[in-house]
Amino acid sequence: MGVSLDVPGLTFAFTAGLLSIFSPCGYALLPGFISYYLGQDFSVVRAITGGIACTLGLVTVYTAVGALASGLGVALPSIIPVMSLLSGLFVLAMGFAVITELPVPFIQFNVTPSSRKGLMGLYTFGVVYGLAGVGCSAPIFLSVLLYSVSDSLVSGVVTFAVYAMGMGLPLVVTSVLVAEAKEYAIRRISGATERLRRLSGGVLLIVGVYLLYDYYVTYVL
């Protein structure tokens, strides 16, 4: 696929990040962790900087994952056409699994958040959440991962960085809601996570069709 950045692919990565953070088993824990690391009373400015610190932790771990995944395709260029086809089929399958609520086996990392508070604690939490949270959003994460294998090194790293920033935006918003004591808004968001999960299945189906079309145009025609 070369080193050019794929705008539809980056849009998918950002949207996938947004939907990943709203996983039913993960989002409900965020307000409590934010309060723990920033204290019971903190300003909106500190909420924003805390959310950014956590996002940087996500970017750190996911760009490393993106480099490893896309590096495999760079080291073995002959597998890129195959991986392009497999990524389309896999993303379609994951979308179908999410919509039909089929269980997706996935190994979840057992990691413990740092006890250090403040911005550095939130940065470390971002790294830990990036590892531990993939079990909650396995279909989306695996789809982005397989897509990165079929892309160039630069594009793969950027894809996962954009994925992390997609997760980071709701983190910043949630931090501000916690700072402003908007418990009702947080409860409404938590209550919508199941609908958002089903929405992610529809997104995966659309992206799977796009990837298969891209494979056909690039390698078949």
N, C-alpha and C positions, 0 to 999 in steps of 0.2 A: 504493500500500500504506500510505500515511500515515506518521506518524512513530513509531508504536508499534513496540516491539522484538519481533521474531518469535523466540520461544524455540526452535522447531524449527530455524529458520535459523541462530541463534547456536550451537546444538548441532552443526549441520553444520559451521559455520565452525571451531569448536574441534577437532572430530574431524578435519577436513581438515588443520588445522595439525599435529596430532599425526602424521598419516600422511605429511605432506609432508616433515617433518624426517627420516623414516626412508627416504627415497628411496635406492635402491641406489647411485646415483652421488654421493650427497652425504654420507651419514652417516659413512662410513668415514674421511672427512677431518677430522671434528670433533675427535676426541681429540687429534690432532696440533696442530691450531690452538689448542685450549685450552691445551695444554702450552706452546706457543710464547708465547702472550700472558701467561700467568700464571707461567711458569717451571716447572722440573722438579719442585720440591717446594713445595706450597702446601696450606694448611689447608682443611678442609671449609667453614669460614665464607667464606674467600676464593673457594672454588669456587662457592658459592651466589651471592655478590655478583657474581662474574664472569659467571655464567649470567644473572643478572638484568640486568646491563649489556648483554649481548648481546641479550637479549630486548627491551630498550628500543630498541635499534637497529632490530630487526625491526618493532616497533610504529611507530617513526618513519616508516619507508619505506612500510609497508603502510597506515597511516592516510592517508597522502598519496595512495596509489593508490585507496583506498576513496573519498576525497573527490572525486577526479577522475572515477571511474567513476559514482558515484551523482549527482554534479553534472550529468552529461550527462542523466540521467533527469529531474532537477529542471528543467533548462533546456528540455528538450523533453518535457513531460509526455505528449504524445500518443503517444510511442513506448513508454511503460511497459507497456500491455497486450501489445504485440507482443514486447517484451523479456521479459516474464513467460513467454510461450509459448515463445520461443526459448531462454530459459535452461533450461526443463524439458527440451526436446528436446536441447539441447546437452549438458546434464549426463548424460542417458541415453546419448548417443553416446559421451561420454568414458568412462563406466563400461564400455560395451561394448568400447571400444578398449583399455582397461587389461586387462580380463579376457582378451580374445583376443590381447593383445600386439601390436596394430596400432601401427605407428609414428605418432606425432603430431608433425608439423612445428612447430618453435617456434624463434624467434630467441633465442639465449642471449647475455646481456650479457657482454662481455669486460672484467672489472674486476679490479683488483689490490688485495688486502687491505692495510691500513695496516701500516707497519713499526713503528709506535708500540706499545709493549707496555703491560701493565697494564689497568685497567678501561676507560680511555678507548679503548685499542686494541681491546678486545673490543666496546665499543659501536660503533666504526667498522666492525669486522668484521661485526656484526649487520646494519648498513645494507648493506654490500657483499654479504653472504650472501643478504640478502633480494632483491637484484637478480639476483645470479648464479645463485642456487639455483632460480629459477623454471623454468629449462630442464630440471631434473631431475624436477620434479613438475608439468609443464605441464598435464596434464588436470585435476588438482585446482585449481591456481591459476586457470586459465581459467574453470573452473566457478564458483568463488567470485567472480571478476571479473564475469562476466556476470550472476550473481545480484545483485550490488551495483548494476549499472546499472538494474535493475528495481525498486530500492528507494529509500526517501527518503534525503536527504543524511545525516542523523544515523544512521539505521540502517546505511547503507553504510559509514560511518566506523567505527561500533562493530563491524560484522561483520568488517572487516579487522583491527581491533585484537584481537578475540577470536581470529581466525585466527593472528595473530602470537603471542598468548599460548599457543595450542595448540602452536605450534612451540617456544616458550620452555620449556615444562615439561620435555620430554625433554632440552633443552639444559642445564638446571640439574641434572637427574639424571645426565647424562653427565659434567658437570664434577665432580660429587661422586665418581663412579666413578673418574675419572682421579686425583683427589686421594687416594683410598683405594687406588690401584694395583690396581683390580679389572679387570685385563686380560681375564680369562676372561669376565666378564659382558659387557664391551664386544664381545668376539668373538662371543658368543652373540647379542647384539642385531644386530650387523652381519650375521650369518648368517641372521637372520630377516627382513631387509629385503625380500627378494623376496616372501615370503609376505604381508608387510604391504602391499606394493604391490598384490597381487591383492585383498587385503581392501579396499583403497581403491576398487577397481573396483566391488565389491559395494555399498559405501557410496554411491558416485555413482549407481548404478542406483536404490537406494531413494530417494535425495533427488530424482532426476529424476522418479520417479513422484509423489512428494509435491508437487513444484513444478507438475506438470501438473494434479494434482487441485486445488491451490490456484488455479491459473489458471481452471479450469472453474467452481469455486465462486464466484470473485470476478467474473469477466467474462462468463461464459456463462449461468449460472442467473439 
